[in-house]
Amino acid sequence: MTPKHLAAKVAVVTGASRGIGRAVASRLAQEGARVVVNHPRGEEDAAREVVNEIVGDGGDAVAIQADVADNGQVQNMIETAIKHLGRLDILVNNAGICPFVEWFDMTEEIWRRVQDVNLNGAFYCSQAASRVMRDQGQGGRIISMSSISALVGGGFQTHYTPTKAGIRSLMQSLAIVLGPYGITCNSILPGAILTDINRAYFDQPGQIQKDTGRIPVGRLGTPKDIAGVVAFLASEDASYINGADILVDGGLFVNLQ
């Protein structure tokens, strides 16, 4: 039998109804964690599928709706998670949006919404979760989804790249603040991962071939590639990793040729 490295742990995964979040929730459940599948309004059916999949495989999960851009809803999500599952050990800040928009067409509304969901959401969730972890007195893990876009620019992502750089920086600062409580804070920087958030981009003729040609391992990443790294950072094997950012991109960033 495969060891359950996260047995007796409780994890909250934001934006877990689809894509990377769904894969992360499933992987943490496979490792023995009881999982809160967070989702926004309108994703009830997708979230229920994730929960049913986890329960069907012998795990334990509950779906909780909350817009991470709303601090009140975040507080309610964390309180509900504690009510249902009794504690909180792992937070995965995964929720994020990236509507591809040209710079000169960028509206204040789009700009603010991306900041609110991506960066403010990570702040609200991290603060609420870390308070619980601090009071429990048994440490914890905060793992946030940054992006390769924290390191490079994007012509249609001028609203998105600053949020991902901000998430990376937030984890570095929280590593200092929360380390004394045994709470480690790290970020993951996915490269070209095919998900719903960028499907329209990759559906452009020849785009997948163009991008994979720049990736040394010769393929786009999958949500499972990211989920495995999250599971590692959530485990005791990663107890001395704090304030790190792990680039998971198949070598894309270092390929300047």
Buried (B, 14 or more C-beta within 10 A) or exposed (E): EEEBBBEEBBBBBBBBBBBBBBBBBBBBBBBBBBBBBBBBEEBEEBBBBBBEBBEEEEBBBBBBBBBBBBBEBBBBBBEBBBEEBEBBBBBBBBBBBBBBBEEEEBEEEBBEBBBBBBBBBBBBBBBBBBEBBBEBEEBBBBBBBBBBBBBEEBEBBBBBBBBBBBBBBBBBEBBEEBBEBBBBBBBBBBBBBBBEBBEEBBEEEEBBEEBBEBBEEEEBBBBEBBBBBBBBBBBEEBEEBBBBBBBBBBEBBEEEE
